[in-house]
Amino acid sequence: MLVRYGLGLIVVGIALGCSEEAAPNEVAAHAGEAGSVHSAGSGHESEFAGAGGIGGGYEPGGHGGQAGAGGAAPVRFWTEETQRIEITCFGFSAGYAIFRADRSQLSNEQLALLAPSAGLPGSTYDSNDDGIHCVVTTTDSSEQQRQFVFDGGPGWFTSETIRVEEGGAGGEGGVGEVYEYPVQSLLGCEFRHPSFDSERDPFPANPFCLRPIETEAKEKRIGLELASPGRYRVELLHCTQSSLGNPTVELFGADPETPLATGVVPDDPGADQVCVVLDAQVDAKVVGRLVIRSQSALTDFHLRFH
């Protein structure tokens, strides 16, 4: 049932070579802040292009650069100096997954996975196939950033079967249809298309995942899975109050009338341009519903738990 998401593709740092998918969404401009990601031309080895020219960037109608001759050798991108990592992965059918973490937040298993991993320096690759490709941005202790491309490896991606039930046309507790489909994950961050229906398949409260949200309406509803009692902070970022039309943002739980939290404007938006923050306390597991309403059409943004 993944096909129902296929029409909502945006490009997170990747300019696709197919003309019908070539116009990226505004949300792409904020993923992989360290630099532009380009689609290279022909002449690659082992799925990666060599050191090539500059491509079309994020703008609609851009053209990829020419791949370099030969192709470069992969290098390890996780070093003793690396303090922060962002991994943005794209697959035409799988969608997008964005993982962010500081070194101190990583588990021993994640560190063991990162240590031997290698990619090509730069952010240019030549591949418009249906595979999954990733751009890695690392930041060292002096705030210097580097970018690499790689196609993952053993242990990077896992898959789980998602069960989605759609209500029937009438009757009490009836189920119209039940869908089961596989969803791949990058270090626990699931692949999703920004236009998919999160009310049927809510986002888990994973603070490492940055989720692009696509919308063109005056109201957006987002499902959030709050899996255990505790305090949760939800942030909307890469946006401003004016870009979202000075919206009303509320998080509802079991009670559809009384919000668990109401969005406020942070004192400091920070480098990620956080425009709305919600703090909620829940006493039991609940599937929350984030409702964003505006007088004008909402622009695209990202969502994360913090």
C-alpha positions in Angstrom: 0.0 0.0 0.0 3.0 2.3 -0.2 1.7 3.6 -3.6 -0.7 5.9 -1.8 2.2 8.0 -0.7 4.0 8.1 -4.0 2.4 11.3 -5.2 3.6 13.4 -2.3 7.3 13.2 -2.8 9.6 16.0 -2.0 13.4 16.1 -2.4 15.5 16.3 0.8 18.8 17.5 -0.6 18.5 15.4 -3.8 17.5 16.7 -7.2 15.9 13.8 -9.0 16.6 13.2 -12.6 13.0 12.3 -13.5 11.3 15.4 -14.9 7.9 14.6 -13.2 9.7 14.6 -9.7 12.2 17.3 -10.4 10.5 20.2 -8.5 11.6 20.0 -4.9 9.6 21.3 -2.0 10.6 24.2 0.2 11.1 21.8 3.1 14.2 20.4 1.3 16.1 23.6 1.9 16.6 22.8 5.6 17.8 19.2 5.6 21.5 18.8 5.6 22.2 22.4 6.5 26.0 21.9 5.9 25.6 22.3 2.1 23.7 21.6 -1.1 23.3 18.1 -2.4 23.5 17.6 -6.1 22.6 14.9 -8.6 25.6 14.2 -10.7 25.8 13.2 -14.3 27.1 10.0 -15.9 30.5 8.4 -15.2 30.3 6.8 -11.8 31.9 3.8 -10.2 30.3 1.7 -7.5 27.2 3.8 -7.5 29.1 7.0 -6.6 30.3 9.7 -8.8 33.8 11.0 -8.7 34.6 14.5 -7.7 32.4 16.3 -10.2 31.0 19.7 -11.1 28.3 21.6 -9.2 24.7 20.4 -9.9 21.3 22.2 -9.8 21.0 22.3 -6.0 17.5 22.6 -4.6 16.0 25.0 -7.2 13.3 23.6 -9.6 14.7 22.7 -13.0 18.3 22.5 -11.9 20.7 20.3 -13.8 23.2 17.9 -12.4 26.9 18.5 -12.8 29.3 16.3 -14.7 30.8 13.4 -12.8 34.5 13.3 -12.3 36.7 10.8 -14.0 37.6 7.6 -12.1 35.8 8.0 -8.8 37.2 8.6 -5.3 38.0 6.1 -2.6 35.6 5.9 0.3 36.9 7.1 3.7 35.6 6.7 7.2 33.4 9.6 8.2 33.2 8.9 11.9 36.4 9.9 13.7 37.6 10.7 17.2 36.9 14.4 16.4 33.3 13.9 15.3 30.9 15.4 17.8 27.7 15.5 15.9 26.2 13.6 12.9 23.2 14.1 10.6 22.2 11.4 8.1 19.6 12.2 5.5 18.5 9.2 3.4 16.2 9.0 0.4 14.5 6.1 -1.4 12.0 6.7 -4.2 9.6 4.2 -2.8 10.7 4.2 0.9 10.6 8.0 1.3 12.9 10.0 3.6 14.5 9.4 6.9 16.6 12.0 8.8 18.7 11.1 11.9 20.4 13.6 14.1 22.5 13.1 17.2 25.3 14.4 19.3 28.1 12.0 20.1 27.1 11.8 23.8 23.6 10.7 22.8 24.7 7.7 20.9 24.4 4.2 22.3 27.3 1.7 22.2 25.5 -0.2 19.4 25.2 3.0 17.3 28.8 3.9 17.9 29.9 0.4 16.9 27.9 0.8 13.7 29.3 4.2 12.9 33.0 3.4 13.6 33.8 1.4 10.4 31.3 3.1 8.1 32.8 4.9 5.1 31.5 7.2 2.3 32.8 9.4 -0.5 33.7 12.9 0.5 31.3 15.5 -0.8 27.6 15.4 -1.5 27.4 14.5 -5.2 26.3 11.1 -6.4 25.0 9.7 -9.6 22.0 7.5 -8.9 18.4 8.0 -9.7 17.4 4.4 -9.1 14.9 3.0 -6.5 17.6 2.2 -3.9 18.3 4.1 -0.7 21.0 6.7 -0.8 22.3 8.8 2.1 24.1 12.1 2.8 26.1 12.3 6.0 27.0 15.6 7.6 29.5 15.5 10.5 30.6 18.3 12.8 33.8 18.2 14.8 34.7 19.9 18.1 35.7 23.1 16.2 32.3 23.3 14.5 33.9 22.3 11.1 31.5 20.3 9.0 32.1 17.7 6.3 29.8 15.8 4.0 29.9 12.3 2.6 27.6 10.1 0.5 27.1 6.4 1.1 24.5 3.6 0.5 24.3 2.2 4.0 25.5 -1.2 4.9 24.7 -4.1 7.3 22.8 -3.0 10.3 22.0 0.5 9.0 18.4 -0.2 7.9 15.8 -2.4 9.6 12.3 -3.1 8.5 9.0 -3.7 10.4 5.5 -4.4 9.3 3.0 -1.6 10.0 -0.7 -2.5 10.5 -3.1 0.2 9.6 -6.9 -0.1 10.1 -9.4 2.1 8.4 -12.8 2.5 9.9 -15.9 1.1 8.2 -18.7 3.2 6.8 -21.0 2.6 9.8 -21.8 0.4 12.8 -20.0 0.2 16.1 -16.3 -0.6 16.1 -16.4 -1.8 12.5 -13.1 -2.0 10.5 -13.4 -1.3 6.8 -9.9 -2.5 5.7 -6.7 -3.5 7.3 -3.4 -2.7 5.6 0.0 -4.2 6.4 3.1 -2.9 4.7 6.8 -2.8 5.5 8.5 0.4 6.7 12.2 0.7 6.7 14.1 2.6 9.5 17.4 4.3 9.7 18.8 3.9 13.2 15.3 4.0 14.5 14.0 6.8 12.3 11.4 5.5 9.9 11.2 6.3 6.3 8.1 8.4 5.5 6.9 10.7 2.7 6.1 14.1 4.1 2.5 14.0 2.8 1.6 10.6 4.3 -1.3 10.3 6.8 0.3 10.3 10.2 -3.1 10.1 12.0 -3.4 6.5 10.8 0.3 5.7 11.5 1.5 8.1 14.2 5.1 9.3 14.6 7.0 7.6 17.5 8.5 10.0 20.1 12.1 9.6 18.9 14.2 12.6 19.7 16.8 11.6 17.1 14.4 11.9 14.1 13.8 15.0 12.1 10.5 14.7 10.2 9.6 16.9 7.2 5.9 17.9 7.1 4.3 18.9 3.9 1.0 20.8 3.8 -0.9 23.2 1.5 -4.1 23.6 3.6 -5.1 25.9 6.5 -5.2 22.9 8.9 -2.8 20.1 9.5 -3.4 17.1 11.8 -0.4 15.0 12.9 -0.5 11.8 14.9 2.1 11.4 17.7 2.6 8.2 19.6 3.4 9.0 23.3 4.2 5.4 24.3 4.8 5.9 28.1 3.9 8.2 30.9 6.1 11.3 31.1 6.9 14.7 29.8 7.2 15.4 26.1 8.4 18.4 24.2 7.3 18.8 20.6 8.9 21.4 18.3 8.0 22.8 14.9 11.2 24.1 13.2 12.5 25.6 10.0 9.6 28.0 10.1 8.4 31.3 11.5 5.1 32.5 12.9 4.5 34.5 9.8 5.4 31.7 7.4 2.8 29.5 9.2 0.2 32.3 9.3 0.4 32.9 13.1 -1.2 29.5 13.7 -3.0 28.0 16.7 -1.2 24.8 17.7 -2.7 22.3 20.1 -1.9 18.7 21.2 -4.9 16.6 22.1 -4.9 13.2 23.9 -7.8 11.0 24.9 -10.0 14.0 25.4 -10.7 15.5 22.0 -11.9 18.8 23.5 -9.3 19.6 26.1 -5.7 20.0 24.8 -2.8 18.4 26.6 -0.6 21.4 25.5 -0.9 24.6 23.5 1.9 25.8 21.3 3.9 28.9 22.4 6.6 30.9 20.6 10.1 30.2 22.0 12.2 33.1 23.3 15.1 32.0 21.1 14.4 30.1 17.9 18.0 29.0 17.6 19.9 27.9 14.5 17.0 25.5 13.6 14.4 28.3 13.5 12.1 26.7 16.0 8.8 28.6 15.7 6.5 26.7 18.0 7.1 24.6 21.2 4.6 22.4 23.1 5.3 20.8 26.5 2.9 18.0 27.5 2.7 15.7 30.5 0.9 12.4 30.1 0.0 9.9 32.8 -0.5 6.9 30.5 0.2 5.8 27.0 -1.7 7.8 24.5 -1.8 8.5 20.7 -1.8 12.3 20.5 -3.2 14.4 17.8 -1.3 17.6 16.9 -3.7 20.1 15.3 -2.3 23.2 13.5 -4.8 25.8 12.3 -4.1 29.0 10.4 -6.0 31.7 8.6 -3.8 31.1 5.5 -2.2 28.1 3.9 0.5 26.6 6.0 4.0 26.3 4.6 6.1 23.2 5.0 8.2 22.7 8.1 9.9 20.0 10.2 8.8 18.3 13.4 10.9 16.8 16.2 10.6 15.6 19.8 13.2 17.3 22.0 
